[in-house]
Amino acid sequence: MDKRLALKYSILFGTIYFVQGTGSPCDGIANQPLQYFLKEIMLLTAAQSSYFLGIMSMAWNIKPLYGITSDFLPIFGYRRKSYLIIMNLMAFTSWITLTFIRTPVYWTLLPILTLSSLGFAFSDVVCDGLMVQTGKPLGLTGRFQAIQWGVISIASIITGIGGGWISENLTCQQAFMIASIFPLMTVTATILCVKEEKASINLGQVKETWKSVKKGASNPLIWGVIAFIFFWHFRPSFGSPFMYYMRDELKLSKMFIGILGSTESGAGVIGAVLYWTYCKKIPLRSLLHFTVILGFLATVCYILVVPPFVDKLPISPAAFLLWSGILFGIPGMMSHLALLDLSAKACPKLAEGTIFAMLMSIFNIGTFGSRMLGGWLYDQVGMMPLILISAFTAFVCWPLIKLVNTKEIDKPE
């Protein structure tokens, strides 16, 4: 029974993360066309583009609100199933609406894309809550997350190459039409795979859930993970600034920029497979130390594609970026999954959605803050200072490893 249940939920979680990786306006197949639309049609600067994308993705920064909502307030008797269906239908409707707007303007495009982002963010929270809720009793949180992030990496391979091709060959509206297909996949998978007992709202259950939320929020393990996640993902040199730099200074094609993203995602797939295989055999603390060192060196290496060093590279900047994505993508994914696994196991019962959503919000807040700062700094001082700031935040993660209690995840099976 457990094997059949595990297979069913593996398919569900894989589908939801595939849809998130392909259909979300923040990272999906329409993201590259959207960024080029902002740059080349709306003529936004790197800072203005970063602000647009930052506001659009703000829905990902308040994920605990969605966790509290789904944990406390079942719809039609369901804490997970109903929300998955409703939020993905909202994302689908947002994309379809944009396909009928011939020439989107700033204040039309932004609220509709924000609504789509909200649908995907809420769906992600509900999926993660369901993953923790079903995975902890089966001892499968690590395996489930390896599937999720392995699949989203595969989706990113498709969106990297596909987004680059669409940017060069199709209109933004056609990209929106393609993106609208994916949320319907989650709706279908939810109807077929989720078998959830009906729940009702009662004060006793609300009190118990709130106790679980407070227990998780006061756990020192959670705060150690929060600090590490924030600094690890605060990288202002990446996102819009680096895309602008690759287009304007390195003169890389849209298609090649898409291939770079796909290459790094392919390395992430390998990292997810390795984590699936060895997640109980490699000490987390050793993995984190190795990853911080490698992440710091990887960030510093990007200095080599910035003047005055770029002219002294023995290989082309394009080849350098391609190999960097392969080399550093594998351990990066493994450490990311290890932290997620540890986070999932620390979530108290009845508050799985809320606490895990809080941790994932830190991921998004770090990315959001770095995008906003990075876009502004790029227009003011260029690329080099951004790389140095990113290297510093990677280095800060080294002493933070002491705050991450790894005993839980390092237990042998």
Residue pairs with C-beta under 8 A, 6 or more apart in sequence:
2 138
5 134
5 138
6 138
6 140
8 193
9 130
9 131
9 134
9 135
9 144
9 193
10 143
10 144
10 147
11 189
11 193
12 127
12 130
12 189
12 190
12 193
12 194
13 127
13 130
13 131
13 144
13 147
13 148
14 147
14 148
14 151
15 151
15 185
15 186
15 189
16 84
16 123
16 124
16 127
16 148
16 186
16 189
17 127
17 147
17 148
17 149
17 151
17 152
17 155
18 151
18 152
18 154
18 155
18 182
18 185
19 88
19 155
19 182
19 183
19 185
19 186
20 27
20 28
20 120
20 123
20 124
20 152
20 155
21 27
21 28
21 151
21 152
21 153
21 154
21 155
21 156
21 158
21 159
22 28
22 29
22 155
22 158
22 159
22 179
22 182
23 29
23 91
23 95
23 120
23 179
23 180
23 181
23 182
23 183
24 31
24 116
24 117
24 120
25 31
25 34
25 56
25 113
25 116
25 117
25 120
25 179
26 53
26 56
26 57
26 60
26 117
26 120
27 156
27 159
28 155
28 159
28 179
28 182
29 158
29 159
29 162
29 163
29 166
29 175
29 178
29 179
30 95
30 163
30 166
30 172
30 175
30 176
30 178
30 179
31 159
31 163
32 159
32 163
32 164
32 166
32 167
32 254
32 257
32 258
33 163
33 166
33 167
33 170
33 172
33 175
34 113
34 172
34 175
35 49
35 53
35 240
35 243
36 167
36 254
37 172
38 44
38 48
38 49
38 52
38 53
39 49
39 244
39 247
41 172
42 106
44 52
45 375
45 379
46 240
46 241
46 244
46 375
46 378
46 379
47 375
47 376
47 378
47 379
48 375
49 240
49 244
49 375
50 239
50 240
50 241
50 371
50 372
50 374
50 375
50 376
51 372
51 375
52 106
52 110
53 239
53 240
53 371
54 368
54 371
54 372
54 375
55 110
55 114
56 110
56 113
56 114
56 117
57 117
57 364
57 367
57 368
57 371
58 114
58 117
58 368
59 114
59 117
59 118
59 121
59 122
60 117
60 121
60 124
60 361
60 364
60 368
61 361
61 364
61 365
61 368
62 361
63 121
63 124
63 125
63 357
63 358
63 360
63 361
63 364
64 354
64 357
64 358
64 361
66 83
66 121
66 122
66 125
66 126
66 353
66 357
67 125
67 129
67 351
67 353
67 354
67 355
67 356
67 357
67 358
68 213
68 353
68 354
69 83
70 79
70 80
70 83
70 125
70 126
70 129
70 353
71 79
71 129
71 209
71 213
71 350
71 351
71 352
71 353
71 354
72 201
72 206
72 209
73 201
74 82
74 198
74 199
74 200
74 201
75 82
75 83
75 86
76 82
77 198
77 199
77 200
78 196
78 198
78 199
79 129
79 196
79 199
79 353
80 126
80 129
80 130
80 133
80 194
80 196
81 190
81 194
81 196
83 122
83 123
83 126
84 123
84 126
84 127
84 186
84 187
84 190
84 194
85 187
85 190
85 191
87 118
87 119
87 120
87 122
87 123
87 126
88 119
88 123
88 183
88 184
88 186
88 187
88 190
89 119
89 183
89 187
90 115
90 116
90 118
90 119
91 116
91 119
91 120
91 123
91 183
92 180
92 183
92 184
92 187
94 112
94 113
94 115
94 116
94 119
95 116
95 176
95 177
95 179
95 180
95 183
96 176
96 177
96 180
97 112
98 104
98 109
98 112
98 113
98 173
98 176
99 173
99 174
99 176
99 177
99 180
101 108
101 173
102 173
104 172
119 183
120 183
123 186
124 360
125 353
125 356
125 357
125 360
126 353
127 148
128 344
128 352
128 353
128 356
128 357
128 360
129 352
129 353
129 354
129 356
129 357
130 194
130 353
131 141
131 144
131 145
131 148
131 344
132 141
132 344
132 347
132 352
132 353
132 356
133 352
133 353
134 140
134 144
135 141
135 143
135 144
135 344
136 344
136 345
136 347
136 349
136 352
139 413
141 341
141 344
141 345
142 275
142 276
142 279
142 280
142 337
142 341
142 344
142 409
143 276
143 279
145 337
145 340
145 341
145 344
146 272
146 273
146 275
146 276
146 279
146 337
147 272
147 276
149 268
149 272
149 333
149 336
149 337
149 340
150 268
150 269
150 272
150 273
150 276
153 265
153 266
153 268
153 269
153 271
153 272
153 333
154 265
154 269
155 265
156 261
156 262
156 264
156 265
156 268
157 262
157 265
157 266
157 269
158 262
159 258
159 261
159 262
160 258
160 259
160 260
160 261
160 262
160 263
160 265
161 255
161 258
161 259
161 262
162 258
163 175
163 258
163 261
164 253
164 254
164 255
164 256
164 257
164 258
164 259
165 255
165 258
166 174
166 175
166 178
167 175
167 254
167 255
167 258
168 253
168 254
168 255
199 205
205 350
208 350
209 350
209 351
212 348
212 349
212 350
212 351
212 355
213 348
213 351
213 354
213 355
215 348
215 351
216 222
216 346
216 347
216 348
216 351
216 354
216 355
216 358
217 355
217 358
219 346
220 403
220 405
221 342
221 346
221 404
221 405
221 408
222 343
222 346
222 355
222 358
222 359
223 403
224 400
224 403
224 404
224 405
225 339
225 342
225 343
225 346
225 359
225 404
226 358
226 359
226 362
227 400
227 403
228 288
228 339
228 397
228 400
228 401
228 403
228 404
229 339
229 359
229 362
229 363
229 366
230 362
230 363
230 365
230 366
231 366
231 393
231 394
231 396
231 397
231 400
232 295
232 366
232 393
232 394
232 397
233 362
233 363
233 366
233 367
233 370
234 366
234 367
234 369
234 370
234 390
234 393
235 299
235 367
235 370
235 374
235 390
235 393
235 394
236 370
236 371
236 373
236 374
236 377
236 386
236 389
236 390
237 299
237 302
237 374
237 383
237 386
237 387
237 389
237 390
238 370
238 374
238 390
239 367
239 370
239 371
239 374
239 375
240 371
240 374
240 375
240 378
241 374
241 375
241 377
241 378
241 383
241 386
242 383
243 257
244 378
245 378
245 383
246 252
246 257
246 321
247 254
247 257
249 383
250 305
250 310
250 317
250 318
252 260
252 317
252 318
256 318
259 322
260 321
260 322
260 325
263 322
263 325
263 326
263 329
264 325
264 326
264 329
265 329
266 326
266 329
267 325
267 326
267 327
267 328
267 329
267 330
267 332
267 333
268 329
268 330
268 332
268 333
269 333
270 329
270 330
270 333
271 329
271 330
271 331
271 332
271 333
271 334
271 337
272 333
272 334
272 337
274 330
274 334
275 333
275 334
275 337
275 338
279 337
279 338
279 341
279 409
280 411
280 412
280 413
282 334
283 406
283 410
284 338
284 342
284 404
284 406
284 409
284 410
285 401
285 404
285 406
285 410
287 331
287 334
287 335
287 338
288 335
288 338
288 339
288 401
288 404
288 406
289 398
289 401
290 331
291 331
291 332
291 334
291 335
292 394
292 395
292 397
292 398
292 401
293 398
294 328
294 331
294 332
295 328
295 332
295 394
295 397
296 391
296 394
296 395
296 398
298 324
298 327
298 328
299 387
299 390
299 391
299 394
300 387
300 391
301 324
302 324
302 387
302 390
303 309
303 384
303 387
303 388
304 310
304 313
304 320
305 313
305 317
305 320
305 321
306 382
306 383
306 384
306 387
310 317
313 320
338 409
339 404
341 409
342 404
342 406
342 408
342 409
343 356
343 359
344 356
345 408
345 409
346 355
346 408
347 355
347 356
348 355
370 390
374 386
377 385
377 386
377 389
378 386
